[in-house]
Amino acid sequence: MMASRPKRKVTYYLAENVVRAAKVGAARADQANSEFVERALRSYLGFDLLERVWARSELSEKAAMELALEATHARRRRKRAARRR
């Protein structure tokens, strides 16, 4: 389930059939249109997968960030080394 986060109003232009389908989907799911669209975007962008992984992880946020930075730096070093060849 999504944690309560600050919301921001945005405007997007979508094809009429997409808007209509989203409204129908929201009504069937008994959700507000914005909640339905946000859930769809979160799913498409992989947020739901990330939240499931984070929920099972025993790493602290600091340790996870250090691990991610370490992996990023290692990747960059390999990429630079490959360019030098």
C-alpha positions in Angstrom: 0.0 0.0 0.0 1.2 3.5 -0.8 2.5 5.6 2.1 1.0 9.0 2.5 3.2 11.4 0.7 2.8 15.1 -0.2 0.8 15.5 -3.4 1.3 18.0 -6.2 -1.3 19.0 -8.8 -0.1 18.4 -12.4 -1.6 18.7 -15.8 -1.0 16.2 -18.6 -2.6 15.9 -22.0 -3.8 12.4 -22.8 -5.7 10.8 -25.6 -9.5 10.8 -24.9 -9.7 7.0 -25.0 -7.0 6.8 -22.3 -8.8 9.2 -20.1 -12.0 7.4 -20.5 -10.4 4.0 -19.8 -8.7 5.4 -16.6 -12.0 6.8 -15.4 -13.7 3.4 -15.9 -10.8 1.6 -14.2 -11.0 4.0 -11.3 -14.7 3.5 -10.9 -14.4 -0.3 -11.1 -11.6 -0.2 -8.4 -13.7 2.3 -6.3 -10.8 4.8 -6.4 -10.4 8.4 -7.1 -9.2 9.1 -10.7 -5.9 10.5 -9.4 -5.3 7.6 -7.1 -5.9 5.1 -10.0 -3.5 7.0 -12.3 -0.9 7.3 -9.6 -1.0 3.6 -8.9 -0.7 2.8 -12.6 2.3 5.1 -13.0 4.0 3.7 -9.9 3.5 0.2 -11.2 4.8 1.1 -14.7 7.8 3.0 -13.2 8.7 0.1 -10.9 7.9 1.8 -7.6 5.8 -1.1 -6.4 8.7 -3.5 -6.9 11.1 -1.2 -5.1 8.8 -0.9 -2.2 8.5 -4.7 -1.9 12.3 -5.0 -2.0 12.8 -2.2 0.6 10.2 -3.8 2.9 12.2 -7.1 2.9 15.7 -5.5 3.1 17.6 -5.5 6.4 19.9 -2.7 5.2 19.5 0.8 6.7 18.9 3.6 4.3 22.5 4.8 4.9 24.0 1.3 4.2 21.8 1.0 1.0 23.0 4.4 -0.2 26.6 3.5 0.4 26.2 0.2 -1.5 24.5 2.0 -4.4 27.2 4.6 -4.5 29.9 1.9 -4.4 28.3 0.1 -7.3 27.9 3.3 -9.3 31.6 4.2 -8.8 32.7 0.7 -9.8 30.6 0.8 -12.9 32.1 4.2 -13.9 35.6 3.0 -13.3 35.0 0.0 -15.6 33.5 2.3 -18.2 36.4 4.7 -18.1 38.9 1.7 -18.3 37.0 0.3 -21.3 37.3 3.6 -23.1 41.1 3.7 -22.6 41.6 0.4 -24.4 
